[in-house]
Amino acid sequence: MVQVVNTDPACFWLPSYIETALLRAVWYPSTVASSLRHVKQTLKPFLDKSCDDPSDKIGSRLFEYGARGAASLEQAGLGGVANLLHFDHTDTLEAVLYARRYYGAEMAGLSIPASEHTTMIAWGQDQEVQSFANMIDRFGDYPAYSVVSDSYDIHNAVSEIWGKTLQQKVRSKPGRLIVRPDSGDPIDVPVQTVAQLAYQFGTRLNAKGYKVLDDKVRVLQADGVSLRDITMILGRLEAMGFSAENISFGIGASQLQKVSRSTYSFTMKCSAIMDGQERWRPISRRPVTMQERMPEPGRRAVIVEGDEFASIALEDLGRRTNHLQPVWENGRLLKEWSFDEIKAKARTPHRMDM
């Protein structure tokens, strides 16, 4: 990914000196972005099969709520920006500010008005209908608004309150109600919520023959779903004839915290040294007791082979394009990417020409 070359013999120690800061700056956001790319790749087949315009829908399938689960404001910002390479929705303000400050993005992420349990249970169970109606009154004119609906009985909330008592009130507003069934079985409950809303509000068939909920309602499952849970939810909905566009998912600390430098084996090793005759000499550790692959020795180049990047010795490059290009030299930033450029690269097989 990165090659550091010392340009001043008097500062031969400098590459090792910056290793900690540089490796830390690279591994964490890259790991979060790579993990979320895997989530995106998992979602894509379901959308391709059951949605009329999957490319338009995929960016809104994941909502990021990771700020309070991060170890620091900085981690929330870095991890949040990594999420925004693949998905559009975030409640992490630091992510939007970091994308603006460091990559010139005017508005990198979107959010919607949303309740949380405290704002709902403060009304008391006997006024649950009024608490829901208040959300419609206050936020129904927004394009979408999210209401957590499992404070007491999610099935009653969906079938009786949203489906009957407040259905006409929901329909009277231009905004889309997004129902959040956060608790209970992480697979059964969201699937049942989609089915109940379909029964109460109705559906239409899209061009691919899958059922899409009435445009006034959607579902957001945001309470600790794993990638396995998401796959099972979408698989079950598909088997029931529902399009994947009926439901979105929320992620939190699991994507920002359950990663480490070892997740994708990030490391920084010396591979070449210049001798007194200004000749580069390849170096590498080769312990006899270790079986795993060691870093390749010598100065490196990166080429494209098929759909993948491959590392080769610089002297073997020939006339092929070296995708390791200088970005910083002797105190000068040679190339500055905008956030839109990085997002575009994240969508392609050859993601970063660096």
C-alpha positions in Angstrom: 0.0 0.0 0.0 2.7 2.4 1.0 6.4 2.6 0.4 8.6 5.1 2.4 12.0 6.0 0.9 14.5 8.1 2.9 15.9 11.0 0.8 18.5 12.3 3.3 21.4 10.1 4.3 21.9 12.2 7.5 18.4 11.1 8.6 18.7 7.4 7.9 16.7 6.7 11.1 13.6 8.7 10.0 11.6 5.9 8.4 11.6 3.9 11.6 10.9 7.0 13.6 7.6 7.7 11.7 6.5 4.0 11.6 4.2 4.2 14.6 2.4 7.4 13.5 2.2 6.4 9.9 1.1 2.8 10.4 -1.6 3.9 12.9 -2.9 6.5 10.5 -3.2 3.9 7.7 -4.4 0.7 9.3 -7.4 1.8 11.3 -9.5 3.7 8.7 -8.4 1.3 6.0 -9.5 -1.7 8.0 -12.9 -0.1 8.8 -13.4 0.8 5.2 -12.4 -2.7 4.0 -14.7 -4.3 6.5 -17.6 -2.2 5.4 -16.8 -2.9 1.8 -17.3 -6.5 2.7 -20.7 -5.6 4.1 -21.6 -3.8 0.9 -20.6 -6.7 -1.2 -22.8 -8.9 1.0 -25.8 -6.6 0.5 -25.3 -6.2 -3.2 -26.6 -9.6 -4.5 -29.9 -9.2 -2.6 -30.4 -5.7 -4.0 -29.4 -6.7 -7.5 -31.9 -9.6 -7.4 -34.9 -7.8 -5.9 -34.6 -4.1 -6.5 -35.4 -2.1 -9.6 -32.5 0.3 -9.1 -30.0 -1.4 -6.8 -27.2 1.1 -7.3 -29.4 3.9 -6.1 -30.5 2.0 -3.0 -27.3 0.5 -1.7 -25.9 3.7 -0.2 -28.8 4.0 2.2 -28.9 0.4 3.4 -26.6 1.1 6.4 -26.9 3.7 9.1 -23.8 4.4 11.2 -24.2 5.1 15.0 -20.7 4.4 16.2 -19.7 7.6 17.9 -20.6 6.7 21.5 -19.0 3.3 21.1 -15.6 4.7 19.9 -12.7 5.1 22.2 -12.2 8.8 21.4 -13.6 11.6 19.3 -10.7 11.0 16.8 -11.6 7.4 16.4 -15.2 8.2 15.8 -14.2 10.7 13.1 -11.7 8.4 11.4 -14.0 5.3 11.5 -17.0 7.4 10.5 -15.3 8.8 7.4 -14.3 5.3 6.4 -18.0 4.3 6.6 -19.0 7.2 4.4 -16.9 5.8 1.6 -19.5 3.2 1.1 -22.7 4.3 2.8 -24.4 7.7 3.0 -26.1 7.8 6.4 -24.4 8.6 9.7 -25.2 10.1 13.1 -21.5 10.7 13.8 -21.0 14.4 13.4 -17.3 14.0 13.7 -17.3 11.9 10.4 -19.0 14.8 8.5 -16.6 17.3 10.0 -13.5 15.2 9.3 -14.5 14.6 5.7 -15.0 18.4 5.3 -11.7 19.4 7.1 -9.4 16.9 5.5 -11.0 16.0 2.2 -13.0 19.1 1.2 -16.4 17.4 1.4 -19.1 20.0 1.9 -21.6 17.4 3.2 -20.4 13.8 3.2 -23.1 12.2 5.2 -26.9 12.4 5.8 -29.1 11.8 8.7 -32.8 11.9 9.6 -34.9 12.9 12.7 -35.0 9.9 15.0 -36.4 9.1 18.4 -34.7 7.0 21.0 -36.1 5.1 23.9 -35.9 7.8 26.5 -37.9 10.3 24.4 -40.6 7.6 23.9 -40.9 6.1 27.4 -41.0 9.5 29.0 -44.6 9.7 27.9 -45.5 6.5 29.8 -46.9 3.3 28.3 -50.5 4.6 28.6 -49.6 7.4 26.2 -47.6 5.4 23.7 -50.0 6.4 20.9 -49.5 10.1 21.8 -45.7 9.7 21.8 -45.9 8.2 18.2 -48.3 10.9 17.1 -45.9 13.6 18.4 -43.2 12.3 16.2 -45.5 12.5 13.1 -46.5 16.1 14.1 -42.9 17.2 14.6 -41.1 15.4 11.8 -43.6 14.2 9.3 -42.8 17.0 6.9 -39.2 15.8 6.6 -38.4 13.4 3.8 -38.1 10.6 6.4 -38.2 10.2 10.2 -37.4 7.2 12.4 -39.4 6.1 15.4 -38.1 3.4 17.8 -41.2 1.3 18.4 -40.3 -1.6 20.7 -40.4 0.2 24.1 -43.3 -2.1 25.2 -44.7 -4.4 22.5 -43.4 -4.1 19.0 -46.1 -6.3 17.5 -48.9 -4.2 19.0 -47.1 -1.0 18.0 -46.8 -2.1 14.3 -50.2 -3.9 13.9 -52.4 -1.7 16.0 -50.8 1.8 16.5 -49.0 2.3 13.2 -51.2 0.0 11.2 -54.6 1.2 12.4 -54.8 4.1 14.9 -52.2 6.3 13.3 -52.1 5.0 9.7 -54.1 7.9 8.2 -52.0 10.4 10.2 -48.9 8.8 8.7 -50.4 9.0 5.2 -51.3 12.6 5.7 -47.7 13.7 5.9 -45.2 13.9 3.1 -42.4 12.1 5.0 -41.7 8.4 5.2 -42.1 6.7 8.5 -39.2 4.3 9.3 -40.1 1.8 12.0 -37.4 0.6 14.3 -38.0 -2.8 15.9 -34.8 -2.9 17.9 -35.3 -5.6 20.5 -36.2 -9.3 20.4 -34.9 -11.9 18.1 -32.6 -10.0 15.6 -33.8 -12.1 12.7 -37.5 -12.9 13.4 -38.6 -9.5 14.6 -37.5 -7.3 11.7 -38.9 -9.9 9.2 -42.2 -9.9 11.1 -42.3 -6.1 11.2 -41.9 -5.9 7.4 -44.7 -8.5 7.0 -47.0 -6.7 9.5 -46.5 -3.4 7.7 -47.2 -5.0 4.4 -50.5 -6.4 5.7 -51.6 -3.0 7.2 -50.2 -0.5 4.6 -50.1 -2.7 1.5 -47.5 -3.4 -1.1 -46.7 -3.1 -4.8 -44.8 -5.3 -7.1 -41.7 -3.9 -8.7 -40.4 -4.8 -12.1 -38.5 -7.8 -10.8 -41.7 -9.2 -9.2 -40.8 -8.5 -5.6 -43.1 -6.8 -3.0 -42.2 -3.3 -2.0 -43.9 -1.7 1.0 -46.1 1.3 0.6 -43.9 4.3 0.1 -45.0 5.8 3.4 -43.2 3.1 5.5 -39.9 1.2 5.8 -38.1 -0.7 8.5 -34.7 -0.1 10.1 -33.1 -2.8 12.3 -30.4 -1.1 14.3 -29.7 -3.1 17.4 -26.5 -5.1 17.2 -27.1 -7.0 14.0 -24.2 -9.0 12.7 -23.4 -9.6 9.0 -24.7 -13.1 9.5 -28.0 -11.7 10.9 -28.3 -9.3 7.9 -27.8 -12.1 5.5 -30.4 -14.2 7.1 -32.9 -11.4 7.3 -32.6 -10.5 3.7 -32.6 -14.2 2.7 -35.8 -14.8 4.6 -37.5 -11.7 3.2 -36.5 -12.7 -0.3 -38.0 -16.1 0.2 -41.2 -14.4 1.3 -41.2 -12.3 -1.9 -40.1 -9.0 -0.4 -37.6 -6.7 -2.0 -34.4 -5.9 0.0 -35.2 -2.2 -0.3 -37.9 -2.6 2.4 -35.3 -2.7 5.2 -32.1 -0.9 6.2 -29.6 -1.7 9.0 -27.8 0.2 11.7 -24.2 -0.4 12.8 -22.4 0.9 15.9 -19.3 0.0 17.8 -19.0 -3.4 16.2 -17.6 -1.9 13.0 -15.4 0.7 14.7 -14.1 -1.3 17.6 -14.0 -5.0 16.7 -11.0 -4.5 14.4 -7.2 -4.5 15.0 -4.0 -4.1 13.1 -4.0 -7.8 12.7 -7.5 -7.9 11.0 -5.9 -7.4 7.6 -2.2 -8.0 8.7 -1.0 -4.4 8.5 2.7 -4.1 9.1 5.6 -1.9 8.1 9.0 -3.5 7.5 12.4 -2.4 6.1 13.0 -4.0 2.7 16.1 -2.3 1.3 19.1 -0.3 2.5 21.6 1.8 0.5 25.3 0.9 1.1 28.3 3.2 1.1 28.5 2.9 -2.8 24.9 4.2 -3.1 23.7 0.8 -4.2 20.4 -0.6 -2.9 20.6 -3.9 -1.1 17.5 -6.0 -0.4 17.0 -7.1 3.2 14.4 -9.2 4.9 14.0 -11.5 7.9 13.8 -15.2 7.2 13.5 -17.0 10.6 13.6 -20.8 10.2 10.9 -21.3 12.9 8.2 -19.2 11.2 5.9 -20.7 8.6 3.9 -17.6 7.5 4.8 -15.5 4.5 7.3 -12.8 5.2 7.5 -9.3 3.5 9.2 -9.3 0.2 12.7 -7.9 0.1 14.0 -5.0 -2.0 12.4 -1.9 -3.4 8.9 -2.6 -4.6 6.5 -1.7 -7.4 2.8 -2.4 -7.6 1.2 -3.5 -10.8 -2.3 -4.8 -11.8 -2.6 -8.5 -12.7 -6.1 -9.3 -13.8 -8.4 -7.6 -11.2 -5.9 -7.5 -8.4 -2.9 -5.4 -7.3 0.4 -7.3 -7.1 3.7 -6.4 -5.6 6.9 -7.0 -7.6 10.5 -6.0 -7.4 11.1 -2.5 -8.8 13.8 -3.8 -11.2 11.3 -6.1 -12.7 8.8 -3.4 -13.5 9.9 -2.8 -17.1 7.3 -0.8 -19.1 4.4 -1.6 -16.9 2.7 1.1 -14.8 3.8 1.4 -11.2 0.8 2.2 -9.1 3.0 3.2 -6.2 3.1 6.9 -7.0 4.8 9.7 -4.9 2.3 11.6 -2.8 4.7 13.3 -0.3 8.3 14.4 -0.9 10.6 16.5 1.2 7.9 18.3 3.0 5.6 18.8 0.0 2.2 17.2 -0.5 2.3 16.2 -4.2 -1.3 14.9 -4.5 -4.4 15.7 -2.6 -7.5 13.7 -3.1 -11.0 15.0 -2.6 -13.6 12.9 -0.8 -15.5 12.3 -4.0 -12.4 11.0 -5.8 -11.7 8.5 -2.9 -15.4 7.3 -3.0 -15.1 6.8 -6.7 -11.9 4.7 -6.3 -13.7 2.7 -3.5 -16.3 1.6 -6.0 -13.8 0.2 -8.5 -11.7 -3.0 -8.3 -8.4 -1.0 -8.5 -9.3 1.1 -5.6 -6.3 3.4 -4.9 -3.6 4.4 -7.4 -1.0 5.2 -4.8 
